[in-house]
Structures are given as C-alpha cells and as structure tokens.
C-alpha cells in the first residue's frame, strides 16, 4: 500500500513539474518591433547623419545593426511570428513561445528587400511589411540608397518566403498642407474605405499600420468597415490576450539603441 502511494505521489509530482515547465515556456505577451529603412552604414545619405557621422534619423537602422539585432534574437531562441499568430494569440486561440516577437517594416522600401530580406531569410525568420501600395513599382530598378526607392511587384513576389504584406494605405499616407492633419482623420468614410480596399488588392492579409501612428475611434470603425481585422499603432508596449485589435502596440527600434535596451524591449534578461 505504501509503495502504491509512493508511486502515485511520484507520478503526480512529475506531471506537475511538466505542466509547470510548459506554463513557464509560454509567453504572456508578444513584442512587436517596428523598423522602416535598413541601409548599409556607408550608404546612408549625409543628410541623415549627425556631425559625428552617426545615423540621427529614427527611421533608419544600419544593415550592420539590424543583422546584429537579428543575431540576438536567434541566439536567445526568440520565435518570430506571423500576423495570424498574433491575432490567434489575442483571441486566446493560440499559445506562443516565451518572448515571441513580430518584426514589422513600414512603407515598403526597396532597402527592406536588398538589405533586410537576406538576413531574415538566412535566419529562417518571419516579418511583415506594411505597404503604401500606390508606391509599388511596376519595374525593377537598380538600387540607389539615396533615392529611398519603393519595392517592385517582382521584389514583393520574390520575398514572400520571408515577408507578409499588409496595408499602410493605398494613397493616404499624407498630411493636409494647411492643418498638418493626417488624411485618415480628414477624409470622408467613403474615401477612406475606397483607399483601404484598393490597398488590400496588393496585400496578403487584411491588417493595417496607421500612417504616423495617428488614429481615433472614428478611423478604427471605418477600418473595420473596410475589411481590416487588426491595426497597429506606434504606442510602445506589449500585446496581450484581449488587446484591442485596432490599437495594437509596437516598439520603434532605432540605430542608437544599445543591446541592453533592445533586449529589455523584447524581455530578454
């Protein structure tokens, strides 16, 4: 009898240990990383550099720094998610590994394909590009960093083994010249819905990133009517189960961020 009780106790202990370990491997949140341009240090135009030759534009990260940051993710076994992974996590339909991240790029610049894509592909990582779809080029151009070119249709097609493509508007990534207000807050519901639906013709998934990170409740409601199922802001923080699908948080990553700051954003100790 004592032997049987002892065996049962051991089994219960093992099961509890396994369950505890499993729970400890699950992540209670997702971190979204936001990049724009990835350019080789030597190719960054002078107007984006300070007097010491350092990148001062928060929308440019050097290829060298980006590769280093992706190596940090790889070395720490950080899982890179897809848009649908994030949605299912928010809805409580999917668990994700600890310290999982979603890597995003805004605008759809050619430098994402030339510089970021090979790095992500070599690491078997997923990422998202939010496209300004009216800027997509019909023809492939020679890469000229100073021009800040946009992706071509062929480059989008060729990079789908790494990137998912979503909307950053079709032609509304603009501000009013008089008030400086973003178009999304000024245009009519009909105009916005038309623009978003045009952009979705070029997107893989009906997700959205707000131009300039600017939005209000009215804009959120219009996006839902246009077929957008989730939208990303520029507010810092984490995504958790039950997060508002139209106010998802992201974290801007800048060239001058130290390894310690980068790791802290993700949750690596």
C-alpha positions as YAML, in Angstrom:
chain: A
units: angstrom
residues:
- id: 1
  name: UNK
  ca: [0.00, 0.00, 0.00]
- id: 2
  name: UNK
  ca: [2.80, 2.40, 0.95]
- id: 3
  name: UNK
  ca: [4.61, 1.50, -2.27]
- id: 4
  name: UNK
  ca: [1.50, 2.30, -4.33]
- id: 5
  name: UNK
  ca: [1.05, 5.64, -2.58]
- id: 6
  name: UNK
  ca: [4.71, 6.45, -3.20]
- id: 7
  name: UNK
  ca: [4.39, 5.65, -6.93]
- id: 8
  name: UNK
  ca: [1.23, 7.78, -7.26]
- id: 9
  name: UNK
  ca: [2.96, 10.66, -5.46]
- id: 10
  name: UNK
  ca: [5.94, 10.47, -7.84]
- id: 11
  name: UNK
  ca: [3.63, 10.42, -10.88]
- id: 12
  name: UNK
  ca: [1.72, 13.47, -9.62]
- id: 13
  name: UNK
  ca: [5.00, 15.30, -8.93]
- id: 14
  name: UNK
  ca: [6.32, 14.55, -12.43]
- id: 15
  name: UNK
  ca: [3.06, 15.68, -14.06]
- id: 16
  name: UNK
  ca: [3.02, 18.90, -12.06]
- id: 17
  name: UNK
  ca: [6.67, 19.55, -12.96]
- id: 18
  name: UNK
  ca: [5.94, 19.03, -16.66]
- id: 19
  name: UNK
  ca: [2.91, 21.32, -16.51]
- id: 20
  name: UNK
  ca: [4.85, 23.98, -14.63]
- id: 21
  name: UNK
  ca: [7.66, 23.79, -17.16]
- id: 22
  name: UNK
  ca: [5.19, 24.07, -20.04]
- id: 23
  name: UNK
  ca: [3.47, 27.08, -18.47]
- id: 24
  name: UNK
  ca: [6.87, 28.68, -17.92]
- id: 25
  name: UNK
  ca: [7.68, 28.33, -21.64]
- id: 26
  name: UNK
  ca: [4.52, 30.12, -22.75]
- id: 27
  name: UNK
  ca: [4.63, 33.86, -23.30]
- id: 28
  name: UNK
  ca: [2.07, 36.14, -21.61]
- id: 29
  name: UNK
  ca: [2.73, 38.80, -24.24]
- id: 30
  name: UNK
  ca: [4.04, 39.50, -27.74]
- id: 31
  name: UNK
  ca: [6.51, 42.26, -28.56]
- id: 32
  name: UNK
  ca: [6.15, 43.96, -31.95]
- id: 33
  name: UNK
  ca: [9.32, 45.52, -33.38]
- id: 34
  name: UNK
  ca: [8.95, 48.41, -35.83]
- id: 35
  name: UNK
  ca: [11.55, 49.28, -38.46]
- id: 36
  name: UNK
  ca: [11.40, 51.44, -41.57]
- id: 37
  name: UNK
  ca: [14.63, 51.64, -43.58]
- id: 38
  name: UNK
  ca: [17.59, 49.25, -43.40]
- id: 39
  name: UNK
  ca: [20.66, 50.77, -45.10]
- id: 40
  name: UNK
  ca: [24.36, 49.92, -45.07]
- id: 41
  name: UNK
  ca: [26.27, 52.38, -42.90]
- id: 42
  name: UNK
  ca: [28.43, 53.55, -45.79]
- id: 43
  name: UNK
  ca: [25.36, 54.13, -47.97]
- id: 44
  name: UNK
  ca: [23.35, 56.33, -45.60]
- id: 45
  name: UNK
  ca: [22.94, 59.81, -47.17]
- id: 46
  name: UNK
  ca: [24.76, 62.56, -45.29]
- id: 47
  name: UNK
  ca: [21.54, 64.46, -44.54]
- id: 48
  name: UNK
  ca: [20.56, 61.61, -42.19]
- id: 49
  name: UNK
  ca: [23.86, 61.74, -40.26]
- id: 50
  name: UNK
  ca: [24.93, 63.96, -37.37]
- id: 51
  name: UNK
  ca: [28.18, 65.91, -37.19]
- id: 52
  name: UNK
  ca: [30.00, 62.77, -35.98]
- id: 53
  name: UNK
  ca: [28.78, 60.67, -38.86]
- id: 54
  name: UNK
  ca: [26.23, 58.73, -36.80]
- id: 55
  name: UNK
  ca: [22.72, 57.98, -38.02]
- id: 56
  name: UNK
  ca: [20.37, 60.53, -36.45]
- id: 57
  name: UNK
  ca: [17.18, 59.61, -38.31]
- id: 58
  name: UNK
  ca: [14.94, 57.36, -36.20]
- id: 59
  name: UNK
  ca: [13.57, 55.77, -39.37]
- id: 60
  name: UNK
  ca: [16.93, 54.37, -40.45]
- id: 61
  name: UNK
  ca: [18.75, 51.41, -38.90]
- id: 62
  name: UNK
  ca: [22.05, 50.32, -40.41]
- id: 63
  name: UNK
  ca: [22.21, 46.89, -42.02]
- id: 64
  name: UNK
  ca: [25.03, 46.07, -39.62]
- id: 65
  name: UNK
  ca: [22.96, 46.94, -36.53]
- id: 66
  name: UNK
  ca: [19.91, 45.12, -37.90]
- id: 67
  name: UNK
  ca: [21.90, 41.94, -38.52]
- id: 68
  name: UNK
  ca: [23.35, 42.17, -35.02]
- id: 69
  name: UNK
  ca: [19.87, 42.51, -33.52]
- id: 70
  name: UNK
  ca: [18.57, 39.54, -35.51]
- id: 71
  name: UNK
  ca: [21.53, 37.52, -34.21]
- id: 72
  name: UNK
  ca: [20.49, 38.45, -30.67]
- id: 73
  name: UNK
  ca: [17.02, 37.06, -31.39]
- id: 74
  name: UNK
  ca: [18.49, 33.87, -32.85]
- id: 75
  name: UNK
  ca: [20.96, 33.34, -30.01]
- id: 76
  name: UNK
  ca: [18.16, 33.69, -27.47]
- id: 77
  name: UNK
  ca: [15.79, 31.35, -29.36]
- id: 78
  name: UNK
  ca: [13.24, 34.12, -29.90]
- id: 79
  name: UNK
  ca: [10.37, 32.98, -32.08]
- id: 80
  name: UNK
  ca: [9.27, 35.27, -34.93]
- id: 81
  name: UNK
  ca: [5.54, 35.23, -35.53]
- id: 82
  name: UNK
  ca: [3.14, 35.85, -38.39]
- id: 83
  name: UNK
  ca: [0.19, 38.25, -38.34]
- id: 84
  name: UNK
  ca: [-2.26, 35.39, -37.94]
- id: 85
  name: UNK
  ca: [-0.23, 34.03, -34.99]
- id: 86
  name: UNK
  ca: [-0.69, 37.40, -33.27]
- id: 87
  name: UNK
  ca: [-4.43, 37.51, -33.97]
- id: 88
  name: UNK
  ca: [-4.99, 33.98, -32.65]
- id: 89
  name: UNK
  ca: [-2.93, 34.78, -29.54]
- id: 90
  name: UNK
  ca: [-5.02, 37.90, -28.82]
- id: 91
  name: UNK
  ca: [-8.22, 35.91, -29.24]
- id: 92
  name: UNK
  ca: [-6.97, 33.22, -26.85]
- id: 93
  name: UNK
  ca: [-6.94, 30.57, -29.59]
- id: 94
  name: UNK
  ca: [-3.18, 30.02, -29.70]
- id: 95
  name: UNK
  ca: [-0.26, 29.99, -27.28]
- id: 96
  name: UNK
  ca: [3.13, 31.34, -28.36]
- id: 97
  name: UNK
  ca: [6.63, 30.57, -27.06]
- id: 98
  name: UNK
  ca: [8.19, 32.82, -24.45]
- id: 99
  name: UNK
  ca: [9.46, 36.22, -25.68]
- id: 100
  name: UNK
  ca: [7.92, 35.84, -29.13]
- id: 101
  name: UNK
  ca: [8.18, 38.83, -31.47]
- id: 102
  name: UNK
  ca: [6.54, 40.17, -34.61]
- id: 103
  name: UNK
  ca: [9.02, 42.02, -36.85]
- id: 104
  name: UNK
  ca: [7.43, 44.80, -38.91]
- id: 105
  name: UNK
  ca: [8.57, 47.33, -41.50]
- id: 106
  name: UNK
  ca: [6.54, 50.39, -42.55]
- id: 107
  name: UNK
  ca: [6.22, 51.92, -46.03]
- id: 108
  name: UNK
  ca: [7.66, 49.20, -48.27]
- id: 109
  name: UNK
  ca: [11.07, 50.49, -49.25]
- id: 110
  name: UNK
  ca: [13.39, 48.69, -51.63]
- id: 111
  name: UNK
  ca: [16.13, 48.64, -48.96]
- id: 112
  name: UNK
  ca: [13.99, 46.17, -46.99]
- id: 113
  name: UNK
  ca: [14.37, 43.72, -49.86]
- id: 114
  name: UNK
  ca: [18.03, 44.46, -50.60]
- id: 115
  name: UNK
  ca: [19.34, 44.54, -47.02]
- id: 116
  name: UNK
  ca: [16.86, 43.07, -44.52]
- id: 117
  name: UNK
  ca: [15.46, 40.22, -46.59]
- id: 118
  name: UNK
  ca: [18.73, 38.22, -46.98]
- id: 119
  name: UNK
  ca: [19.41, 38.45, -43.24]
- id: 120
  name: UNK
  ca: [15.91, 37.32, -42.27]
- id: 121
  name: UNK
  ca: [15.96, 34.53, -44.85]
- id: 122
  name: UNK
  ca: [19.29, 33.18, -43.60]
- id: 123
  name: UNK
  ca: [17.86, 33.03, -40.07]
- id: 124
  name: UNK
  ca: [14.55, 31.46, -41.17]
- id: 125
  name: UNK
  ca: [12.64, 34.39, -39.69]
- id: 126
  name: UNK
  ca: [9.21, 35.80, -40.50]
- id: 127
  name: UNK
  ca: [8.45, 39.51, -40.89]
- id: 128
  name: UNK
  ca: [5.75, 41.89, -42.13]
- id: 129
  name: UNK
  ca: [5.90, 44.87, -44.49]
- id: 130
  name: UNK
  ca: [3.06, 47.39, -44.33]
- id: 131
  name: UNK
  ca: [2.93, 48.74, -47.88]
- id: 132
  name: UNK
  ca: [1.94, 52.14, -49.21]
- id: 133
  name: UNK
  ca: [0.52, 50.30, -52.18]
- id: 134
  name: UNK
  ca: [0.31, 53.24, -54.62]
- id: 135
  name: UNK
  ca: [4.12, 53.43, -54.39]
- id: 136
  name: UNK
  ca: [4.73, 49.88, -55.64]
- id: 137
  name: UNK
  ca: [6.89, 49.98, -58.76]
- id: 138
  name: UNK
  ca: [5.98, 48.06, -61.90]
- id: 139
  name: UNK
  ca: [9.63, 47.62, -62.88]
- id: 140
  name: UNK
  ca: [12.77, 46.59, -61.01]
- id: 141
  name: UNK
  ca: [15.20, 49.49, -60.65]
- id: 142
  name: UNK
  ca: [18.88, 49.46, -59.80]
- id: 143
  name: UNK
  ca: [19.24, 50.02, -56.08]
- id: 144
  name: UNK
  ca: [20.20, 53.58, -55.15]
- id: 145
  name: UNK
  ca: [20.13, 54.11, -51.35]
- id: 146
  name: UNK
  ca: [19.88, 57.89, -51.57]
- id: 147
  name: UNK
  ca: [16.64, 57.65, -53.58]
- id: 148
  name: UNK
  ca: [14.71, 55.76, -50.89]
- id: 149
  name: UNK
  ca: [13.01, 53.71, -53.59]
- id: 150
  name: UNK
  ca: [9.94, 51.55, -53.06]
- id: 151
  name: UNK
  ca: [9.51, 47.83, -53.68]
- id: 152
  name: UNK
  ca: [8.63, 46.50, -57.10]
- id: 153
  name: UNK
  ca: [5.93, 43.93, -57.81]
- id: 154
  name: UNK
  ca: [8.60, 41.35, -58.60]
- id: 155
  name: UNK
  ca: [10.52, 42.02, -55.35]
- id: 156
  name: UNK
  ca: [7.32, 41.58, -53.37]
- id: 157
  name: UNK
  ca: [6.66, 38.27, -55.09]
- id: 158
  name: UNK
  ca: [10.25, 37.05, -54.63]
- id: 159
  name: UNK
  ca: [10.34, 37.81, -50.91]
- id: 160
  name: UNK
  ca: [7.09, 36.18, -49.80]
- id: 161
  name: UNK
  ca: [9.07, 33.30, -48.29]
- id: 162
  name: UNK
  ca: [10.01, 35.78, -45.53]
- id: 163
  name: UNK
  ca: [7.64, 38.73, -45.69]
- id: 164
  name: UNK
  ca: [3.89, 39.01, -45.33]
- id: 165
  name: UNK
  ca: [2.46, 42.14, -46.91]
- id: 166
  name: UNK
  ca: [-0.28, 44.24, -45.32]
- id: 167
  name: UNK
  ca: [-1.70, 47.76, -45.70]
- id: 168
  name: UNK
  ca: [-0.25, 51.17, -44.85]
- id: 169
  name: UNK
  ca: [-2.95, 52.76, -47.06]
- id: 170
  name: UNK
  ca: [-3.00, 52.96, -50.83]
- id: 171
  name: UNK
  ca: [-2.57, 56.71, -51.24]
- id: 172
  name: UNK
  ca: [-3.39, 58.24, -47.85]
- id: 173
  name: UNK
  ca: [0.00, 58.28, -46.18]
- id: 174
  name: UNK
  ca: [-0.18, 62.07, -46.36]
- id: 175
  name: UNK
  ca: [-0.88, 65.17, -44.27]
- id: 176
  name: UNK
  ca: [-3.00, 68.17, -45.11]
- id: 177
  name: UNK
  ca: [-0.71, 71.02, -46.20]
- id: 178
  name: UNK
  ca: [-2.64, 73.58, -44.14]
- id: 179
  name: UNK
  ca: [-3.52, 71.79, -40.92]
- id: 180
  name: UNK
  ca: [-0.83, 69.05, -40.99]
- id: 181
  name: UNK
  ca: [-3.54, 66.57, -40.01]
- id: 182
  name: UNK
  ca: [-3.18, 63.03, -41.44]
- id: 183
  name: UNK
  ca: [-5.55, 62.23, -44.30]
- id: 184
  name: UNK
  ca: [-7.13, 59.36, -42.37]
- id: 185
  name: UNK
  ca: [-8.57, 61.86, -39.90]
- id: 186
  name: UNK
  ca: [-9.75, 64.29, -42.56]
- id: 187
  name: UNK
  ca: [-11.16, 62.31, -45.45]
- id: 188
  name: UNK
  ca: [-14.71, 61.01, -45.66]
- id: 189
  name: UNK
  ca: [-15.67, 57.48, -44.73]
- id: 190
  name: UNK
  ca: [-16.34, 56.69, -48.39]
- id: 191
  name: UNK
  ca: [-12.89, 57.95, -49.46]
- id: 192
  name: UNK
  ca: [-11.09, 56.03, -46.73]
- id: 193
  name: UNK
  ca: [-12.92, 52.77, -47.40]
- id: 194
  name: UNK
  ca: [-12.14, 53.06, -51.12]
- id: 195
  name: UNK
  ca: [-8.45, 53.71, -50.40]
- id: 196
  name: UNK
  ca: [-8.13, 50.80, -47.94]
- id: 197
  name: UNK
  ca: [-9.88, 48.37, -50.23]
- id: 198
  name: UNK
  ca: [-7.56, 49.42, -53.05]
- id: 199
  name: UNK
  ca: [-4.57, 48.73, -50.82]
- id: 200
  name: UNK
  ca: [-5.88, 45.29, -49.86]
- id: 201
  name: UNK
  ca: [-5.75, 44.25, -53.51]
- id: 202
  name: UNK
  ca: [-1.96, 44.24, -53.10]
- id: 203
  name: UNK
  ca: [-1.83, 42.77, -49.58]
- id: 204
  name: UNK
  ca: [-1.61, 39.19, -48.35]
- id: 205
  name: UNK
  ca: [-3.64, 39.80, -45.22]
- id: 206
  name: UNK
  ca: [-6.21, 42.44, -44.09]
- id: 207
  name: UNK
  ca: [-4.01, 44.01, -41.41]
- id: 208
  name: UNK
  ca: [-3.07, 47.68, -41.17]
- id: 209
  name: UNK
  ca: [-0.50, 50.11, -39.75]
- id: 210
  name: UNK
  ca: [-1.57, 53.71, -39.10]
- id: 211
  name: UNK
  ca: [0.40, 56.36, -41.03]
- id: 212
  name: UNK
  ca: [2.29, 58.49, -38.50]
- id: 213
  name: UNK
  ca: [0.71, 56.28, -35.82]
- id: 214
  name: UNK
  ca: [-2.28, 58.62, -35.89]
- id: 215
  name: UNK
  ca: [-5.87, 57.45, -35.45]
- id: 216
  name: UNK
  ca: [-9.08, 57.94, -33.49]
- id: 217
  name: UNK
  ca: [-12.19, 55.89, -32.76]
- id: 218
  name: UNK
  ca: [-13.85, 57.03, -35.98]
- id: 219
  name: UNK
  ca: [-10.88, 55.81, -38.03]
- id: 220
  name: UNK
  ca: [-10.90, 52.45, -36.22]
- id: 221
  name: UNK
  ca: [-14.58, 51.98, -37.05]
- id: 222
  name: UNK
  ca: [-14.04, 52.88, -40.71]
- id: 223
  name: UNK
  ca: [-11.14, 50.41, -40.99]
- id: 224
  name: UNK
  ca: [-13.37, 47.64, -39.66]
- id: 225
  name: UNK
  ca: [-15.99, 48.51, -42.29]
- id: 226
  name: UNK
  ca: [-13.28, 48.42, -44.97]
- id: 227
  name: UNK
  ca: [-12.34, 44.87, -44.03]
- id: 228
  name: UNK
  ca: [-9.31, 45.43, -41.78]
- id: 229
  name: UNK
  ca: [-9.27, 42.88, -38.94]
- id: 230
  name: UNK
  ca: [-6.45, 44.38, -36.86]
- id: 231
  name: UNK
  ca: [-4.40, 47.59, -36.89]
- id: 232
  name: UNK
  ca: [-1.04, 48.56, -35.39]
- id: 233
  name: UNK
  ca: [-0.20, 51.85, -33.72]
- id: 234
  name: UNK
  ca: [3.16, 53.33, -32.73]
- id: 235
  name: UNK
  ca: [2.43, 53.27, -29.00]
- id: 236
  name: UNK
  ca: [5.11, 51.41, -27.06]
- id: 237
  name: UNK
  ca: [4.26, 48.29, -25.11]
- id: 238
  name: UNK
  ca: [3.25, 44.66, -25.37]
- id: 239
  name: UNK
  ca: [0.36, 42.82, -26.98]
- id: 240
  name: UNK
  ca: [-1.57, 40.58, -24.60]
- id: 241
  name: UNK
  ca: [-4.61, 38.36, -24.83]
- id: 242
  name: UNK
  ca: [-7.66, 40.58, -25.15]
- id: 243
  name: UNK
  ca: [-5.72, 43.58, -26.51]
- id: 244
  name: UNK
  ca: [-7.79, 45.99, -28.60]
- id: 245
  name: UNK
  ca: [-7.40, 44.75, -32.18]
- id: 246
  name: UNK
  ca: [-7.36, 48.30, -33.58]
- id: 247
  name: UNK
  ca: [-4.83, 49.72, -31.11]
- id: 248
  name: UNK
  ca: [-2.05, 47.14, -31.17]
- id: 249
  name: UNK
  ca: [1.24, 48.37, -29.70]
- id: 250
  name: UNK
  ca: [4.61, 48.45, -31.42]
- id: 251
  name: UNK
  ca: [8.11, 49.42, -30.41]
- id: 252
  name: UNK
  ca: [10.24, 51.61, -32.66]
- id: 253
  name: UNK
  ca: [13.80, 50.30, -32.97]
- id: 254
  name: UNK
  ca: [16.46, 52.94, -33.58]
- id: 255
  name: UNK
  ca: [20.11, 52.81, -34.62]
- id: 256
  name: UNK
  ca: [21.39, 54.17, -31.32]
- id: 257
  name: UNK
  ca: [19.69, 51.52, -29.16]
- id: 258
  name: UNK
  ca: [22.18, 49.55, -27.07]
- id: 259
  name: UNK
  ca: [22.00, 45.76, -26.84]
- id: 260
  name: UNK
  ca: [20.69, 46.16, -23.30]
- id: 261
  name: UNK
  ca: [17.84, 48.40, -24.43]
- id: 262
  name: UNK
  ca: [16.98, 46.09, -27.33]
- id: 263
  name: UNK
  ca: [16.90, 43.07, -25.04]
- id: 264
  name: UNK
  ca: [14.81, 44.92, -22.46]
- id: 265
  name: UNK
  ca: [12.18, 45.77, -25.11]
- id: 266
  name: UNK
  ca: [11.88, 42.08, -26.01]
- id: 267
  name: UNK
  ca: [12.06, 40.80, -22.47]
- id: 268
  name: UNK
  ca: [15.45, 39.08, -22.60]
- id: 269
  name: UNK
  ca: [17.36, 39.23, -19.32]
...
